[in-house]
């Protein structure tokens, strides 16, 4: 058994190679990667890979979603779930599911051991009181949330029925990068989500908003009301700086926190000094 690690990409095979190597070290090899290269960028990604002379076939625990799933910012949930299904179809055995992004790196080891001490890892959710509205015979919700996504939430016909079914009057939001779930619990927790929004629904959404941050959080908070579960936070810190780039101070915060192991996001330059420092910290070649 191993940890199924899933991410989405659309460019930069050189950074993917670096991240896969980073995760293999941080997880002590106790993982298998499934990566979706967005179908909209698959050809350009392959051209870049050939130009760079990168051979991903040499990495035995790296697999690509085939056929690739089209994604764009804010619309990645269906690719996450398709990767889980593909791993099952390929006969992979895994005891945890872990989601992350192309922009993060791990800076200290022991993450696989940490994950197995918990049932799941998802930070405390942001609770938003929901107002139920009926428009043209269909019930919707409204809530005070991130302004960029409010219109999409108000137009989503699946949210009100989902909350009603779960007996909830609030919407929840939590980052998805660095979250993890014990595999058997993952399917149980995600059932209400998939019962109300299919993979086709996720793929064909006209409006862009990160449903994985909202609907996964709703499912988690519902189950946590009824079950005593060993809950941790995400293992990846999301940068709070203005330009969302990792800092040396954040690295020190992660090193000092037993539940944090990585940071989103690092600068995209392969030779960025903090990327080099992250590898040094991970491999122990410099003092932490």
LINRARA-V483313 format. One record per backbone hydrogen bond with DSSP energy under -1.0 kcal/mol. NH is the residue of the N-H (numbers start at 0). CO is the residue of the C=O. E is the energy in kcal/mol with one decimal. If there is no record, write none. Layout:
nh:co:e
NH:CO:E
NH:CO:E
This chain:
nh:co:e
2:29:-1.0
3:95:-3.1
4:31:-2.9
5:97:-2.9
6:33:-1.6
8:35:-3.3
15:11:-1.7
16:12:-2.4
17:13:-1.9
18:14:-2.4
19:15:-2.8
20:16:-2.2
21:17:-2.2
22:18:-2.8
23:19:-2.4
24:20:-1.7
25:21:-2.5
26:22:-2.7
27:24:-1.4
28:23:-2.1
29:26:-2.1
30:28:-1.4
31:2:-2.4
32:60:-3.1
33:4:-2.6
34:62:-2.6
35:6:-2.4
37:8:-3.5
40:37:-2.3
44:40:-2.7
45:41:-2.1
46:42:-2.1
47:43:-2.2
48:44:-2.3
49:45:-2.3
50:46:-2.3
51:47:-2.0
53:48:-2.0
57:54:-1.4
58:55:-1.9
61:58:-1.6
62:32:-1.6
64:34:-2.6
74:71:-2.6
79:75:-1.9
80:76:-2.2
81:77:-2.3
82:78:-2.0
83:79:-1.7
84:80:-2.3
85:81:-2.4
86:82:-2.4
87:83:-2.0
88:84:-2.6
89:85:-2.0
90:87:-1.7
91:86:-2.5
94:1:-2.2
95:1:-1.0
96:180:-2.7
97:3:-2.8
98:178:-2.0
99:5:-2.2
104:262:-1.6
106:260:-3.1
110:25:-1.0
113:109:-2.2
114:110:-2.7
115:111:-1.8
116:113:-1.7
117:114:-1.9
118:229:-2.3
119:229:-1.7
120:179:-3.0
121:231:-2.2
125:172:-3.2
127:170:-3.0
129:168:-2.5
130:141:-2.9
132:139:-3.1
134:137:-3.0
137:134:-1.8
139:132:-3.4
141:130:-2.0
144:142:-1.1
148:145:-2.1
152:148:-2.2
153:149:-2.4
154:150:-1.2
155:152:-1.1
161:157:-1.7
162:158:-2.7
163:159:-2.7
164:160:-2.4
165:161:-1.9
167:162:-2.7
170:127:-3.1
172:125:-1.4
173:212:-2.0
177:98:-2.4
178:175:-2.0
179:120:-1.5
180:96:-2.2
181:118:-2.7
182:94:-2.4
185:181:-2.7
186:182:-1.7
187:183:-1.2
188:184:-3.2
189:185:-2.5
193:189:-2.4
194:190:-2.0
196:192:-2.1
201:197:-2.2
202:198:-2.2
203:199:-2.4
210:208:-1.8
212:209:-1.6
214:210:-3.0
217:213:-2.1
218:214:-2.2
219:215:-2.6
220:216:-2.7
221:217:-2.1
222:218:-2.2
223:219:-2.4
226:222:-2.0
230:228:-1.1
231:119:-2.3
234:177:-2.3
236:261:-2.9
238:263:-4.0
243:240:-1.3
245:264:-3.0
250:246:-1.8
251:247:-1.9
252:248:-1.9
253:249:-2.5
254:250:-2.4
255:251:-1.5
259:256:-1.3
260:234:-3.4
261:234:-1.8
262:104:-2.1
263:236:-3.3
265:102:-2.4
271:268:-2.0
275:271:-1.8
276:272:-2.3
277:273:-2.3
278:274:-1.8
279:275:-2.1
280:276:-2.6
281:277:-2.2
282:278:-2.5
283:279:-1.0
284:279:-1.4
